[in-house]
Amino acid sequence: MARRKLSKQSEFKPDPRQNSLSGLFHVTQLQKQRMLKWTLYVLTGILLLTIQDVIMSRVSIFGATTDLPVVYILLITVIEGVDVGSLFVLFASTIYYFSGSAPGPYCIGLLCAVGIIATLLRQAYLRRTKASIVICAGIALTIYEMGLFVVGIGLGLTRWDRVFSFLITAGYSFGVMVLLYPLINKIGLIGGTTWKE
């Protein structure tokens, strides 16, 4: 009887206590790299939103300025692909609207629609190159700006003669997109690629 009791006691061994929270959560190297990637994406977005609100909103060349947050959102959407990019464009456009910098709530729908369609078309018909990514994001940017113009006309917020200002904004923003692509692409390569083509 005593032997049976001793054998049962020796079989049961409680789990050792862990003294820190870091011991509770095991994070792999790949997960750390992906967290770093998304942290850098967020910090880049905050920086571009701040530059747009503080500096670029006061600069007007030929009646237009850049649209840095939209450049950032569409570029990451096309780079990340449909699976990740569609969720990103939804979250980022919503945050962009609630930041107070967006022209109106319709920017969420416009950004989601043009971002996802541009990404789908790029993945379906074009190889993954710098040119295809920047051109698809640039076309999406131009369609977004024209969509803003049409919505502005419909709501009575702008006039027909301002169409060229929207096109110039798209042109300036496309120039920034070409310059911003290497940075966003390098950040996107951290942790490996998430797209499957």
HELIX and SHEET records of a PDB file:
HELIX    1   1 ALA A    2  GLU A   11  1                                  10    
HELIX    2   2 LEU A   21  LEU A   24  1                                   4    
HELIX    3   3 GLN A   29  VAL A   54  1                                  26    
HELIX    4   4 MET A   56  ARG A   58  5                                   3    
HELIX    5   5 LEU A   68  PHE A   98  1                                  31    
HELIX    6   6 TYR A  106  TYR A  125  1                                  20    
HELIX    7   7 LYS A  130  LEU A  155  1                                  26    
HELIX    8   8 TRP A  160  ARG A  162  5                                   3    
HELIX    9   9 VAL A  163  GLY A  188  1                                  26    
END                                                                             
